[in-house]
């Protein structure tokens, strides 16, 4: 893509985000990101309808070509996600996370594995019954990419609803970490599925090594980069330069993580937690802290707007088929069931020794939104029948999650939390 094409694409995305955002704010009154998804979705469906009536115009193919230029997997996973996670982690209280580390850690690790297994087995059965079977390994890949809650969607919703502080810490903390773990699990299962297809098996030792490098490497890079930035900021009192240091930090830990095949999302979260807590407390003046908060809030809002706009338009990339569409609808309750079990098991074990907010399991289940990460991972799959099926099912679950769960989670909190 040339620089001119990139500028034109950015102009189109930002203009549509602003126009759709204005329409939503002025008339629809939905939460900003949900409103963008809904408007973009209807605009995309309108494009499909016009293309069906007037195929000579080639509207759908043109729109697909533009979406192809965006390349959501690379755009989100190798660029936007680290910025969004860092921005989210800046506002999370590390002490609140530490006091709930077992619940957050359990849901972000064992919960992901439980959900992956349930969704993988369930989708394998459903697709087989509907006459569109997929290999079991690819069903597990779908389970891995749909199981992590999306921190971008979750943190965006938390801004619009009132949740008890203890519960908010669990929701935010889990969403920040389980996407990194989920991506690692997805990477491992994809290697197994693709290896099986190519006739090259991946061994247990390779799986352990991959998991260790991705997770521990991400933590180490985030800590090292965050500490260097923290020490540099400690010697300064120049808010513009310190904002620049935080921006450089995100790009640096992301670049290093990709170079050594570590988890960039985990690195960004760890760096953000360090700067947002110790950095804010010991290395920033009040003026600097305000400027950094304002800057990253703006970055967060712009990237969120563009990302959710793209999610709405991704319906143009789907190939609709009756049996797969039925599987997609059945996958929605399946994913919710898997989420319920993935939350209830760790919390049920921990309830033996500690108290939890009444209604915590219900809120964590319904508030576990899926979003752009799942769509990007599905789009990153190698071309083939498996990809088309998984992409349509993923998109159905994500749209239901953002629109239905996102709009109703506030009501759920009011009904069940005491």
PADOZA-631620 format. One record per residue (C-alpha): residue in one letter; x negated, y negated, z. Coordinates in steps of 0.5 Angstrom, whole numbers, plus 500, padded with zeros to 3 digits. Layout:
residues N
@r->a | east->X | north->Y | up->Z
...
END
This chain:
residues 418
@r->x | east->500 | north->500 | up->500
@r->x | east->497 | north->493 | up->498
@r->x | east->497 | north->487 | up->503
@r->x | east->502 | north->484 | up->499
@r->x | east->507 | north->490 | up->499
@r->x | east->506 | north->490 | up->507
@r->x | east->507 | north->483 | up->508
@r->x | east->514 | north->484 | up->504
@r->x | east->516 | north->490 | up->508
@r->x | east->514 | north->487 | up->514
@r->x | east->518 | north->481 | up->512
@r->x | east->524 | north->485 | up->510
@r->x | east->524 | north->489 | up->517
@r->x | east->523 | north->483 | up->521
@r->x | east->529 | north->479 | up->517
@r->x | east->534 | north->485 | up->518
@r->x | east->532 | north->486 | up->525
@r->x | east->534 | north->478 | up->526
@r->x | east->540 | north->478 | up->522
@r->x | east->543 | north->485 | up->525
@r->x | east->541 | north->483 | up->532
@r->x | east->545 | north->476 | up->531
@r->x | east->551 | north->480 | up->529
@r->x | east->550 | north->484 | up->535
@r->x | east->549 | north->479 | up->540
@r->x | east->555 | north->474 | up->536
@r->x | east->560 | north->479 | up->535
@r->x | east->559 | north->487 | up->537
@r->x | east->556 | north->485 | up->544
@r->x | east->552 | north->492 | up->545
@r->x | east->545 | north->493 | up->548
@r->x | east->541 | north->490 | up->543
@r->x | east->537 | north->496 | up->541
@r->x | east->543 | north->500 | up->540
@r->x | east->547 | north->495 | up->536
@r->x | east->541 | north->495 | up->531
@r->x | east->542 | north->503 | up->530
@r->x | east->549 | north->502 | up->529
@r->x | east->549 | north->497 | up->524
@r->x | east->543 | north->500 | up->521
@r->x | east->547 | north->506 | up->520
@r->x | east->553 | north->503 | up->517
@r->x | east->549 | north->500 | up->512
@r->x | east->545 | north->506 | up->510
@r->x | east->552 | north->510 | up->510
@r->x | east->555 | north->504 | up->506
@r->x | east->549 | north->505 | up->501
@r->x | east->550 | north->512 | up->500
@r->x | east->557 | north->511 | up->499
@r->x | east->556 | north->505 | up->493
@r->x | east->550 | north->510 | up->490
@r->x | east->555 | north->516 | up->490
@r->x | east->560 | north->511 | up->486
@r->x | east->555 | north->507 | up->482
@r->x | east->549 | north->512 | up->481
@r->x | east->546 | north->508 | up->476
@r->x | east->544 | north->503 | up->481
@r->x | east->539 | north->508 | up->484
@r->x | east->540 | north->505 | up->491
@r->x | east->539 | north->511 | up->495
@r->x | east->533 | north->513 | up->492
@r->x | east->530 | north->505 | up->492
@r->x | east->532 | north->505 | up->500
@r->x | east->528 | north->512 | up->500
@r->x | east->522 | north->509 | up->497
@r->x | east->522 | north->504 | up->502
@r->x | east->523 | north->508 | up->508
@r->x | east->517 | north->512 | up->505
@r->x | east->512 | north->506 | up->505
@r->x | east->514 | north->505 | up->512
@r->x | east->511 | north->513 | up->514
@r->x | east->515 | north->513 | up->521
@r->x | east->510 | north->519 | up->523
@r->x | east->504 | north->515 | up->522
@r->x | east->507 | north->508 | up->524
@r->x | east->510 | north->510 | up->530
@r->x | east->505 | north->516 | up->533
@r->x | east->499 | north->512 | up->531
@r->x | east->501 | north->505 | up->532
@r->x | east->507 | north->503 | up->535
@r->x | east->508 | north->508 | up->541
@r->x | east->501 | north->506 | up->544
@r->x | east->503 | north->499 | up->544
@r->x | east->511 | north->500 | up->547
@r->x | east->508 | north->505 | up->552
@r->x | east->503 | north->500 | up->555
@r->x | east->508 | north->495 | up->555
@r->x | east->513 | north->499 | up->559
@r->x | east->508 | north->502 | up->564
@r->x | east->506 | north->495 | up->565
@r->x | east->512 | north->494 | up->569
@r->x | east->512 | north->500 | up->573
@r->x | east->510 | north->500 | up->580
@r->x | east->505 | north->506 | up->581
@r->x | east->506 | north->506 | up->588
@r->x | east->514 | north->508 | up->587
@r->x | east->511 | north->513 | up->582
@r->x | east->506 | north->516 | up->587
@r->x | east->511 | north->517 | up->592
@r->x | east->516 | north->521 | up->587
@r->x | east->510 | north->525 | up->583
@r->x | east->512 | north->532 | up->584
@r->x | east->519 | north->530 | up->581
@r->x | east->516 | north->526 | up->576
@r->x | east->511 | north->531 | up->574
@r->x | east->515 | north->537 | up->575
@r->x | east->520 | north->534 | up->570
@r->x | east->515 | north->532 | up->565
@r->x | east->511 | north->539 | up->565
@r->x | east->515 | north->545 | up->567
@r->x | east->522 | north->541 | up->565
@r->x | east->519 | north->540 | up->558
@r->x | east->517 | north->548 | up->557
@r->x | east->524 | north->550 | up->560
@r->x | east->528 | north->545 | up->555
@r->x | east->523 | north->548 | up->549
@r->x | east->525 | north->555 | up->551
@r->x | east->532 | north->554 | up->551
@r->x | east->533 | north->550 | up->545
@r->x | east->528 | north->554 | up->541
@r->x | east->532 | north->560 | up->543
@r->x | east->539 | north->557 | up->542
@r->x | east->538 | north->554 | up->536
@r->x | east->535 | north->560 | up->533
@r->x | east->541 | north->564 | up->535
@r->x | east->546 | north->558 | up->532
@r->x | east->542 | north->558 | up->525
@r->x | east->542 | north->565 | up->525
@r->x | east->550 | north->566 | up->526
@r->x | east->551 | north->560 | up->521
@r->x | east->547 | north->564 | up->516
@r->x | east->541 | north->559 | up->515
@r->x | east->536 | north->562 | up->519
@r->x | east->529 | north->559 | up->521
@r->x | east->523 | north->563 | up->524
@r->x | east->523 | north->563 | up->531
@r->x | east->517 | north->560 | up->532
@r->x | east->520 | north->554 | up->528
@r->x | east->526 | north->554 | up->532
@r->x | east->521 | north->553 | up->538
@r->x | east->518 | north->547 | up->534
@r->x | east->524 | north->544 | up->534
@r->x | east->525 | north->545 | up->542
@r->x | east->519 | north->542 | up->543
@r->x | east->520 | north->535 | up->539
@r->x | east->527 | north->534 | up->542
@r->x | east->526 | north->536 | up->549
@r->x | east->522 | north->530 | up->551
@r->x | east->526 | north->524 | up->553
@r->x | east->524 | north->517 | up->549
@r->x | east->521 | north->512 | up->553
@r->x | east->522 | north->507 | up->549
@r->x | east->530 | north->508 | up->549
@r->x | east->530 | north->510 | up->556
@r->x | east->526 | north->504 | up->558
@r->x | east->530 | north->499 | up->554
@r->x | east->537 | north->502 | up->557
@r->x | east->534 | north->501 | up->564
@r->x | east->534 | north->494 | up->563
@r->x | east->541 | north->493 | up->561
@r->x | east->544 | north->498 | up->567
@r->x | east->543 | north->497 | up->575
@r->x | east->540 | north->504 | up->578
@r->x | east->538 | north->505 | up->585
@r->x | east->530 | north->504 | up->585
@r->x | east->529 | north->511 | up->587
@r->x | east->532 | north->514 | up->581
@r->x | east->530 | north->508 | up->576
@r->x | east->523 | north->510 | up->578
@r->x | east->524 | north->518 | up->577
@r->x | east->527 | north->516 | up->570
@r->x | east->522 | north->511 | up->568
@r->x | east->516 | north->515 | up->570
@r->x | east->518 | north->522 | up->567
@r->x | east->520 | north->518 | up->560
@r->x | east->513 | north->515 | up->560
@r->x | east->509 | north->522 | up->561
@r->x | east->514 | north->527 | up->558
@r->x | east->513 | north->524 | up->551
@r->x | east->505 | north->525 | up->552
@r->x | east->506 | north->532 | up->554
@r->x | east->512 | north->534 | up->549
@r->x | east->507 | north->532 | up->544
@r->x | east->502 | north->536 | up->546
@r->x | east->507 | north->542 | up->546
@r->x | east->509 | north->540 | up->540
@r->x | east->502 | north->540 | up->537
@r->x | east->501 | north->547 | up->540
@r->x | east->507 | north->550 | up->537
@r->x | east->506 | north->547 | up->530
@r->x | east->499 | north->550 | up->530
@r->x | east->502 | north->557 | up->532
@r->x | east->508 | north->556 | up->527
@r->x | east->504 | north->554 | up->521
@r->x | east->498 | north->559 | up->523
@r->x | east->503 | north->564 | up->522
@r->x | east->506 | north->562 | up->516
@r->x | east->499 | north->561 | up->513
@r->x | east->497 | north->568 | up->516
@r->x | east->492 | north->565 | up->521
@r->x | east->494 | north->566 | up->528
@r->x | east->492 | north->561 | up->534
@r->x | east->489 | north->564 | up->540
@r->x | east->490 | north->563 | up->548
@r->x | east->484 | north->560 | up->549
@r->x | east->485 | north->555 | up->543
@r->x | east->491 | north->553 | up->546
@r->x | east->489 | north->552 | up->553
@r->x | east->483 | north->548 | up->550
@r->x | east->488 | north->544 | up->546
@r->x | east->492 | north->542 | up->552
@r->x | east->486 | north->540 | up->556
@r->x | east->483 | north->536 | up->551
@r->x | east->489 | north->532 | up->549
@r->x | east->492 | north->531 | up->556
@r->x | east->486 | north->530 | up->561
@r->x | east->482 | north->527 | up->555
@r->x | east->488 | north->522 | up->555
@r->x | east->488 | north->521 | up->562
@r->x | east->480 | north->520 | up->562
@r->x | east->480 | north->515 | up->556
@r->x | east->486 | north->511 | up->559
@r->x | east->482 | north->510 | up->566
@r->x | east->476 | north->509 | up->563
@r->x | east->478 | north->503 | up->558
@r->x | east->483 | north->500 | up->563
@r->x | east->477 | north->500 | up->569
@r->x | east->473 | north->496 | up->564
@r->x | east->478 | north->491 | up->562
@r->x | east->480 | north->491 | up->569
@r->x | east->473 | north->489 | up->571
@r->x | east->472 | north->484 | up->565
@r->x | east->479 | north->480 | up->567
@r->x | east->477 | north->480 | up->575
@r->x | east->471 | north->475 | up->573
@r->x | east->476 | north->471 | up->569
@r->x | east->481 | north->466 | up->569
@r->x | east->483 | north->464 | up->562
@r->x | east->490 | north->467 | up->561
@r->x | east->489 | north->467 | up->553
@r->x | east->483 | north->471 | up->553
@r->x | east->486 | north->476 | up->558
@r->x | east->492 | north->477 | up->554
@r->x | east->487 | north->478 | up->548
@r->x | east->483 | north->483 | up->553
@r->x | east->490 | north->487 | up->554
@r->x | east->491 | north->487 | up->547
@r->x | east->484 | north->490 | up->545
@r->x | east->485 | north->495 | up->550
@r->x | east->491 | north->498 | up->547
@r->x | east->488 | north->499 | up->540
@r->x | east->481 | north->501 | up->543
@r->x | east->484 | north->507 | up->547
@r->x | east->489 | north->509 | up->542
@r->x | east->483 | north->509 | up->537
@r->x | east->478 | north->513 | up->541
@r->x | east->484 | north->518 | up->543
@r->x | east->485 | north->519 | up->536
@r->x | east->478 | north->520 | up->534
@r->x | east->477 | north->525 | up->539
@r->x | east->484 | north->529 | up->539
@r->x | east->486 | north->526 | up->546
@r->x | east->493 | north->524 | up->547
@r->x | east->494 | north->517 | up->545
@r->x | east->501 | north->516 | up->549
@r->x | east->498 | north->519 | up->555
@r->x | east->492 | north->514 | up->555
@r->x | east->496 | north->508 | up->553
@r->x | east->501 | north->509 | up->559
@r->x | east->495 | north->510 | up->564
@r->x | east->491 | north->504 | up->562
@r->x | east->498 | north->500 | up->563
@r->x | east->499 | north->503 | up->570
@r->x | east->492 | north->501 | up->572
@r->x | east->493 | north->494 | up->569
@r->x | east->500 | north->493 | up->571
@r->x | east->498 | north->495 | up->578
@r->x | east->491 | north->494 | up->580
@r->x | east->490 | north->489 | up->575
@r->x | east->496 | north->484 | up->577
@r->x | east->494 | north->485 | up->584
@r->x | east->487 | north->484 | up->584
@r->x | east->484 | north->481 | up->577
@r->x | east->490 | north->476 | up->575
@r->x | east->492 | north->469 | up->577
@r->x | east->500 | north->468 | up->577
@r->x | east->499 | north->464 | up->571
@r->x | east->495 | north->470 | up->567
@r->x | east->500 | north->475 | up->570
@r->x | east->506 | north->471 | up->567
@r->x | east->503 | north->470 | up->561
@r->x | east->501 | north->477 | up->560
@r->x | east->508 | north->479 | up->562
@r->x | east->511 | north->474 | up->557
@r->x | east->507 | north->477 | up->551
@r->x | east->508 | north->484 | up->552
@r->x | east->515 | north->483 | up->553
@r->x | east->515 | north->480 | up->546
@r->x | east->511 | north->485 | up->543
@r->x | east->516 | north->490 | up->546
@r->x | east->522 | north->487 | up->544
@r->x | east->520 | north->486 | up->537
@r->x | east->517 | north->493 | up->536
@r->x | east->523 | north->496 | up->539
@r->x | east->528 | north->492 | up->534
@r->x | east->524 | north->494 | up->528
@r->x | east->524 | north->502 | up->531
@r->x | east->531 | north->502 | up->532
@r->x | east->533 | north->499 | up->525
@r->x | east->528 | north->504 | up->522
@r->x | east->532 | north->510 | up->526
@r->x | east->539 | north->507 | up->523
@r->x | east->536 | north->507 | up->516
@r->x | east->533 | north->514 | up->516
@r->x | east->540 | north->517 | up->515
@r->x | east->538 | north->516 | up->508
@r->x | east->532 | north->521 | up->508
@r->x | east->537 | north->527 | up->510
@r->x | east->539 | north->532 | up->506
@r->x | east->546 | north->534 | up->508
@r->x | east->549 | north->541 | up->508
@r->x | east->555 | north->544 | up->511
@r->x | east->552 | north->550 | up->515
@r->x | east->546 | north->545 | up->517
@r->x | east->551 | north->540 | up->519
@r->x | east->555 | north->545 | up->523
@r->x | east->548 | north->547 | up->527
@r->x | east->547 | north->540 | up->528
@r->x | east->553 | north->538 | up->532
@r->x | east->552 | north->545 | up->536
@r->x | east->545 | north->543 | up->537
@r->x | east->548 | north->537 | up->541
@r->x | east->551 | north->540 | up->547
@r->x | east->545 | north->545 | up->547
@r->x | east->540 | north->540 | up->548
@r->x | east->544 | north->537 | up->554
@r->x | east->545 | north->544 | up->557
@r->x | east->537 | north->545 | up->556
@r->x | east->536 | north->538 | up->559
@r->x | east->541 | north->540 | up->565
@r->x | east->537 | north->546 | up->567
@r->x | east->530 | north->542 | up->566
@r->x | east->532 | north->537 | up->571
@r->x | east->536 | north->541 | up->576
@r->x | east->530 | north->547 | up->576
@r->x | east->525 | north->542 | up->579
@r->x | east->529 | north->538 | up->583
@r->x | east->533 | north->544 | up->586
@r->x | east->526 | north->547 | up->588
@r->x | east->524 | north->540 | up->591
@r->x | east->531 | north->539 | up->595
@r->x | east->528 | north->544 | up->600
@r->x | east->523 | north->539 | up->603
@r->x | east->526 | north->532 | up->601
@r->x | east->532 | north->528 | up->599
@r->x | east->535 | north->526 | up->593
@r->x | east->540 | north->521 | up->591
@r->x | east->547 | north->524 | up->590
@r->x | east->548 | north->524 | up->583
@r->x | east->541 | north->524 | up->581
@r->x | east->541 | north->531 | up->576
@r->x | east->547 | north->528 | up->573
@r->x | east->544 | north->521 | up->571
@r->x | east->537 | north->524 | up->569
@r->x | east->541 | north->529 | up->565
@r->x | east->545 | north->524 | up->561
@r->x | east->540 | north->518 | up->561
@r->x | east->535 | north->523 | up->558
@r->x | east->535 | north->519 | up->551
@r->x | east->532 | north->522 | up->545
@r->x | east->529 | north->517 | up->540
@r->x | east->524 | north->515 | up->535
@r->x | east->519 | north->520 | up->537
@r->x | east->523 | north->526 | up->536
@r->x | east->525 | north->523 | up->529
@r->x | east->518 | north->521 | up->527
@r->x | east->515 | north->528 | up->530
@r->x | east->521 | north->532 | up->525
@r->x | east->518 | north->527 | up->519
@r->x | east->511 | north->529 | up->520
@r->x | east->513 | north->537 | up->519
@r->x | east->510 | north->540 | up->513
@r->x | east->514 | north->540 | up->507
@r->x | east->519 | north->546 | up->506
@r->x | east->526 | north->548 | up->508
@r->x | east->524 | north->548 | up->515
@r->x | east->523 | north->541 | up->515
@r->x | east->530 | north->539 | up->512
@r->x | east->534 | north->543 | up->517
@r->x | east->530 | north->541 | up->523
@r->x | east->530 | north->534 | up->521
@r->x | east->538 | north->533 | up->520
@r->x | east->539 | north->537 | up->527
@r->x | east->534 | north->532 | up->530
@r->x | east->537 | north->526 | up->527
@r->x | east->544 | north->528 | up->529
@r->x | east->542 | north->529 | up->537
@r->x | east->538 | north->523 | up->537
@r->x | east->544 | north->518 | up->534
@r->x | east->549 | north->522 | up->539
@r->x | east->543 | north->520 | up->545
@r->x | east->542 | north->513 | up->543
@r->x | east->549 | north->511 | up->541
@r->x | east->554 | north->516 | up->546
@r->x | east->549 | north->517 | up->552
@r->x | east->546 | north->510 | up->551
@r->x | east->553 | north->506 | up->551
@r->x | east->556 | north->511 | up->557
@r->x | east->550 | north->512 | up->562
@r->x | east->552 | north->505 | up->566
@r->x | east->559 | north->508 | up->567
@r->x | east->556 | north->515 | up->569
@r->x | east->551 | north->512 | up->574
@r->x | east->557 | north->508 | up->577
@r->x | east->561 | north->514 | up->577
@r->x | east->556 | north->519 | up->580
@r->x | east->551 | north->515 | up->584
@r->x | east->553 | north->514 | up->592
END
